[in-house]
Amino acid sequence: MSLFNPHSKIKNKKYFKRINRYYSLFKKIIFNYQITQIKNFIGEVEIDEFYFGPKRIKDKSNKLGRESFFKKPVFLIYERQGRVYTEIIPDCKAKILKKVIAKKIDPSSIVYSD
């Protein structure tokens, strides 16, 4: 019997209540975990930007790497022996990267970059 069978409406209500209860519980757990991750990165921190997307998609321009329309820039912060933070950014200009760094990394940290 399918959960979405229109002929079993009475059972569906019971299942939907259960699903909604678990969904709310998972949202609360994820929210509480994210609150603990808000603190800044401290200590030795590595940063890097890279482009994420398909290997090669033939389009009219046939561009690869950074110039490809299909690849999205991603900024990565890695705390040695600790947490990792990634953020999709509109482009890899210094102005945008500095904002992310100032927001997420403690000023007393040692930052390694390429």
Long-range contacts (C-beta under 8 A, 24 or more apart in sequence): 37-83, 37-85, 40-104, 40-105, 40-106, 40-109, 41-77, 41-79, 41-82, 41-83, 41-85, 41-104, 41-105, 41-106, 41-109, 42-79, 42-106, 42-108, 42-109, 43-79, 43-80, 43-82, 43-109, 43-110, 44-79, 44-80, 44-109, 44-110, 44-112, 45-77, 45-78, 45-79, 45-80, 45-105, 45-109, 45-110, 45-111, 45-112, 46-76, 46-77, 46-78, 46-80, 46-111, 46-112, 46-113, 47-75, 47-76, 47-77, 47-78, 47-97, 47-101, 47-105, 47-111, 47-112, 47-113, 48-75, 48-76, 48-78, 48-113, 48-114, 49-73, 49-74, 49-75, 49-76, 49-89, 49-92, 49-97, 50-74, 50-76, 75-100, 77-101, 77-104, 77-105
